[in-house]
Amino acid sequence: MEAFVVALTIFVLAIFVGFEVITKVPPTLHTPLMSGSNAISGITVIGAILSAGTKLTTLTTVLGFLAVVFATINVVGGFMVTHRMLEMFRRK
């Protein structure tokens, strides 16, 4: 039970810090940061595929599959946002 409380505390703090950091990013830095985020999400997809593919338990397979889905959504959405922002700087 103690390990669960520690893990939950770290999770809640990570959400809070992530929210605070993201809301403080100015729009001019959004595109470079989104590119870095896409690279990290690409690594997450690889880790999630490995987690889902090990098939240790049903839970690890399901969680790995969900991680693949959510990381893929994040990568695709990131590329769409980056592409849209870069379109703003092109000559008409």
RODO-2510 file (C-alpha; in nm, 4 decimals, decimal comma):
residues 92
     n   res          X          Y          Z
     1     m     0,0000     0,0000     0,0000
     2     e     0,2876     0,2358     0,0774
     3     a     0,4357     0,1892    -0,2702
     4     f     0,0984     0,2749    -0,4246
     5     v     0,0752     0,5985    -0,2262
     6     v     0,4277     0,6972    -0,3332
     7     a     0,3525     0,6176    -0,6985
     8     l     0,0232     0,8085    -0,6834
     9     t     0,1953     1,1092    -0,5249
    10     i     0,4604     1,1151    -0,7979
    11     f     0,1911     1,0825    -1,0644
    12     v    -0,0122     1,3739    -0,9259
    13     l     0,2985     1,5909    -0,8920
    14     a     0,4006     1,5069    -1,2500
    15     i     0,0584     1,6131    -1,3760
    16     f     0,0788     1,9402    -1,1833
    17     v     0,4338     2,0215    -1,2976
    18     g     0,3535     1,9251    -1,6577
    19     f     0,0474     2,1479    -1,6624
    20     e     0,2382     2,4407    -1,5149
    21     v     0,5260     2,4040    -1,7608
    22     i     0,3025     2,3695    -2,0673
    23     t     0,0843     2,6689    -1,9822
    24     k     0,3926     2,8903    -1,9445
    25     v     0,5300     2,8178    -2,2960
    26     p     0,5023     3,1191    -2,5292
    27     p     0,3560     3,0559    -2,8768
    28     t     0,6922     3,1236    -3,0494
    29     l     0,8472     2,8232    -2,8761
    30     h     0,5550     2,5911    -2,9354
    31     t     0,6710     2,4464    -3,2692
    32     p     1,0275     2,3534    -3,1596
    33     l     0,8948     2,2041    -2,8372
    34     m     0,6308     2,0086    -3,0284
    35     s     0,9042     1,8566    -3,2448
    36     g     1,0895     1,7443    -2,9331
    37     s     0,7688     1,6084    -2,7877
    38     n     0,7088     1,4072    -3,1056
    39     a     1,0540     1,2521    -3,0746
    40     i     0,9864     1,1536    -2,7135
    41     s     0,6449     1,0127    -2,8074
    42     g     0,8100     0,8091    -3,0831
    43     i     1,0333     0,6504    -2,8196
    44     t     0,7234     0,5928    -2,6060
    45     v     0,5579     0,4087    -2,8956
    46     i     0,8574     0,1751    -2,9221
    47     g     0,8540     0,1061    -2,5480
    48     a     0,4792     0,0479    -2,5530
    49     i     0,5108    -0,1972    -2,8416
    50     l     0,7763    -0,3867    -2,6486
    51     s     0,5568    -0,3857    -2,3374
    52     a     0,2522    -0,5101    -2,5265
    53     g     0,4558    -0,7704    -2,7133
    54     t     0,6077    -0,9399    -2,4079
    55     k     0,2670    -1,0792    -2,3055
    56     l     0,3729    -1,1389    -1,9446
    57     t     0,0184    -1,0899    -1,8193
    58     t    -0,3078    -0,9743    -1,9686
    59     l    -0,2743    -0,6460    -1,7784
    60     t     0,0667    -0,5650    -1,9297
    61     t    -0,0635    -0,6460    -2,2758
    62     v    -0,3706    -0,4230    -2,2350
    63     l    -0,1724    -0,1364    -2,0805
    64     g     0,0919    -0,1685    -2,3524
    65     f    -0,1740    -0,1566    -2,6217
    66     l    -0,3344     0,1514    -2,4640
    67     a     0,0077     0,3151    -2,4429
    68     v     0,0628     0,2464    -2,8140
    69     v    -0,2740     0,4001    -2,9001
    70     f    -0,2292     0,7133    -2,6890
    71     a     0,1333     0,7717    -2,7911
    72     t     0,0388     0,7318    -3,1577
    73     i    -0,2430     0,9845    -3,1164
    74     n     0,0079     1,2204    -2,9548
    75     v     0,2602     1,1803    -3,2380
    76     v     0,0029     1,2291    -3,5145
    77     g    -0,1573     1,5252    -3,3380
    78     g     0,1822     1,6801    -3,2785
    79     f     0,2758     1,6547    -3,6438
    80     m    -0,0593     1,8045    -3,7449
    81     v    -0,0162     2,1000    -3,5089
    82     t     0,3455     2,1527    -3,6184
    83     h     0,2459     2,1409    -3,9851
    84     r    -0,0342     2,3895    -3,9264
    85     m     0,1932     2,6294    -3,7388
    86     l     0,4612     2,6099    -4,0077
    87     e     0,1964     2,6924    -4,2705
    88     m     0,1520     3,0283    -4,0972
    89     f     0,5094     3,1252    -4,1871
    90     r     0,4945     3,0353    -4,5566
    91     r     0,4555     3,3031    -4,8203
    92     k     0,1201     3,3183    -4,9871
***
